[in-house]
Amino acid sequence: MPHILITGATGGIGRALTRRLAATGTILTLAARDGDRLESLAGETPGQPATVPGDLSTEAGAGHLAEALASRPPLDGCAHLVGSLLLKPAHRTEFAQWRAIQGANLDSAFLVLRLVATRHQAERRPGSIVLMSSVAATLGLANHEAIAAAKAGIEGLVRAAAATYANIGLRINAVAPGLTKTPLTAGLLGSEAGRAASAAMHPLGRIGMAEDQAAAIAMLLSPEAGWITGQVLGVDGGLGRLRTR
């Protein structure tokens, strides 16, 4: 069975992907910052996945993950689902807040990609990496300056790295969600009026679910996506491309 690394495994999308892949017998290594939540997730997941707690926006955290993976089977894929959210205009965003968003999103994506690509390069082994972007990276949304910049950086990272590692068959893609119901977005969906307005923004007329994103990520990780690389797949109910009125 393939061996897949899921980082940010305890988030809403990470949990959905963990459930989906575990149901197919996939060998899993799960990583997240909160060790207690990580162990709880592993305990409810078939197949006894390995767990690696740590902050993947730091070199120390990424180094700890690399050490843990050294004793695991070779990787076939990685879904990097670590992230954070800040909705503030630039004039109200402290530089420390800006840096925290870049660290949690873009820095962690680079460090995990570097870690996984290093292993695949040494082994000349094909595989798949999926990073997490956002519809905000390409669609101008008010008050999204920090997160839009971080996610746009991730999309650039995807295209450059996909070109770099195509020669060993390492495919690198991203998904770009629209508003998706997860613990991270709970504050945006706390009222009926807010949920209705958010659903109406999306041409398909509903808010995304974690399972929507997990299905797309699982597809990109699978051999069925073996001729797809350097792409950003919008899983956004049409928000990024369509105008119905």
C-alpha positions in Angstrom: 0.0 0.0 0.0 1.2 3.6 -0.6 2.6 5.6 2.3 1.2 9.1 2.6 2.3 11.9 4.9 -0.5 14.2 6.0 0.6 17.4 7.8 -1.9 19.5 9.6 -3.8 16.2 10.1 -5.9 17.4 13.0 -7.6 20.2 11.1 -10.9 19.8 9.4 -9.6 18.9 6.0 -6.7 16.8 7.5 -9.2 14.7 9.4 -11.4 14.2 6.4 -8.4 13.1 4.3 -7.1 10.8 7.1 -10.5 9.1 7.2 -10.7 8.7 3.4 -7.2 7.3 3.0 -7.3 5.1 6.1 -10.5 3.4 4.7 -8.4 2.3 1.6 -5.7 0.7 3.8 -3.1 3.5 3.0 -0.1 3.6 5.3 -0.3 7.0 7.0 2.1 9.2 8.9 0.2 12.1 10.6 1.9 15.4 11.7 0.4 18.3 13.6 1.3 20.9 16.2 -0.9 19.7 19.0 0.4 16.3 20.2 -2.7 15.4 22.3 -5.1 16.0 19.4 -2.8 14.1 17.1 -2.8 11.1 19.4 -6.6 11.2 19.7 -6.9 11.2 15.9 -4.5 8.3 15.5 -6.4 6.4 18.1 -9.7 6.6 16.1 -8.0 5.8 12.8 -7.7 2.3 11.4 -4.2 1.0 10.6 -2.4 2.6 13.6 -0.8 5.6 11.8 2.4 7.0 13.0 2.3 10.4 14.6 4.8 13.3 14.6 4.0 16.4 16.7 5.8 19.6 15.9 5.6 23.1 14.5 6.3 22.7 10.8 6.8 26.5 10.2 10.2 26.1 11.9 13.3 24.3 10.7 13.5 22.5 14.0 10.0 21.1 13.5 10.7 20.1 10.0 13.9 18.5 11.0 12.1 16.5 13.7 9.7 15.3 11.0 12.6 14.3 8.7 14.1 12.2 11.5 10.9 10.5 12.2 10.3 9.7 8.5 13.8 8.1 8.3 12.5 5.0 10.0 9.3 4.8 8.1 8.7 3.3 4.6 9.5 5.4 1.6 7.0 8.1 0.9 4.6 7.9 -2.0 2.8 11.2 -1.3 2.4 14.2 1.0 -0.6 16.4 1.6 0.5 19.6 3.4 -2.6 21.0 5.1 -1.1 23.3 7.7 -2.4 26.8 7.6 -4.0 29.8 9.4 -6.4 32.6 8.6 -6.4 36.4 9.1 -9.1 38.7 7.8 -7.9 42.3 8.2 -7.1 45.1 5.9 -3.4 46.1 5.5 -3.8 49.2 7.6 -5.0 47.2 10.6 -2.5 44.3 10.2 0.5 44.4 12.5 3.7 43.2 11.0 3.9 40.4 13.6 0.5 39.2 12.4 1.7 39.4 8.7 4.8 37.4 9.6 2.7 34.8 11.5 0.5 34.2 8.5 3.5 33.9 6.1 5.2 31.5 8.5 2.2 29.2 9.1 1.3 29.0 5.5 4.2 29.8 3.1 7.2 28.9 5.3 5.7 25.6 6.4 4.8 24.7 2.8 8.4 25.4 1.7 10.0 23.5 4.6 7.7 20.4 4.1 8.2 20.5 0.3 11.9 20.7 0.7 11.9 17.8 3.2 9.8 15.5 0.9 11.6 16.5 -2.3 15.0 15.8 -0.7 14.0 12.3 0.0 12.5 11.7 -3.4 15.5 13.2 -5.1 17.9 11.0 -3.2 15.9 7.9 -4.0 15.0 9.0 -7.6 11.5 8.1 -6.6 8.3 9.4 -8.2 5.4 10.6 -6.0 3.0 13.4 -5.4 2.9 16.5 -3.2 -0.3 18.5 -2.7 -0.2 21.9 -1.1 -3.1 24.1 0.1 -3.8 27.4 -1.6 -7.0 29.4 -1.6 -9.4 31.1 -4.0 -8.1 34.3 -2.3 -4.8 33.9 -4.1 -6.3 34.8 -7.5 -9.6 36.5 -6.7 -9.3 39.9 -5.0 -11.2 39.6 -1.8 -11.3 42.5 0.7 -9.4 42.1 4.0 -7.5 39.1 2.7 -4.1 40.8 2.1 -1.9 38.7 4.4 -3.5 35.3 3.5 -3.8 36.1 -0.2 -0.1 36.9 -0.4 0.9 33.7 1.4 -1.3 31.5 -0.8 -0.1 33.3 -4.0 3.4 32.4 -2.9 2.4 28.8 -2.5 1.0 28.7 -6.0 4.3 30.1 -7.3 6.2 27.5 -5.3 4.0 24.7 -6.8 4.8 25.7 -10.4 8.5 26.2 -9.9 9.0 23.0 -7.9 6.8 21.0 -10.3 9.2 22.0 -13.1 12.3 21.2 -11.0 11.2 17.7 -10.0 9.4 16.6 -13.1 12.4 14.7 -14.2 12.1 12.2 -11.3 8.3 11.9 -11.7 7.5 13.9 -8.5 4.3 15.7 -9.2 3.4 18.8 -7.3 0.0 20.4 -7.3 -2.3 22.5 -5.0 -6.0 22.8 -4.3 -7.5 26.2 -3.8 -10.7 26.0 -1.7 -13.5 28.4 -1.5 -15.1 28.9 1.9 -15.1 25.5 3.5 -16.7 24.5 6.8 -13.9 23.6 9.2 -13.0 24.6 12.7 -10.7 27.3 11.2 -13.7 29.0 9.5 -16.2 28.6 12.3 -16.1 32.3 13.2 -17.1 33.2 9.7 -20.1 30.8 9.8 -21.4 31.5 13.3 -24.7 33.0 12.2 -27.5 31.9 9.9 -27.2 35.2 8.0 -23.5 34.8 7.6 -23.8 31.3 6.3 -26.5 32.3 3.8 -24.5 35.2 2.5 -21.4 33.0 2.2 -23.3 30.3 0.4 -24.7 32.9 -2.0 -21.2 34.0 -3.0 -20.5 30.6 -4.6 -22.2 29.8 -7.9 -23.1 26.3 -6.7 -25.0 27.9 -3.9 -23.5 26.2 -0.9 -20.5 26.3 1.4 -17.8 23.7 0.9 -17.3 20.8 3.2 -14.0 19.3 4.3 -14.9 16.1 2.4 -15.0 18.1 -0.9 -11.4 19.1 -0.4 -10.3 15.7 0.8 -11.7 14.1 -2.3 -9.8 16.4 -4.6 -6.6 16.0 -2.6 -6.9 12.2 -2.6 -7.4 12.3 -6.4 -4.2 14.3 -6.9 -2.2 12.0 -4.6 -3.4 8.9 -6.5 -1.9 7.2 -9.6 -5.1 8.3 -11.5 -3.6 11.8 -11.5 -0.3 10.5 -12.8 -0.2 13.1 -15.7 -1.1 16.1 -13.6 1.6 18.4 -12.2 2.1 22.1 -11.7 -1.6 22.7 -11.4 -3.8 24.6 -8.9 -7.2 23.0 -8.7 -10.0 25.3 -7.6 -12.4 23.4 -5.3 -14.5 26.4 -4.7 -18.0 25.9 -5.9 -17.1 28.0 -9.0 -16.2 31.1 -7.0 -12.9 31.7 -8.6 -14.0 31.5 -12.3 -17.8 31.9 -12.6 -20.2 34.8 -12.4 -23.9 33.7 -12.7 -25.4 37.2 -12.3 
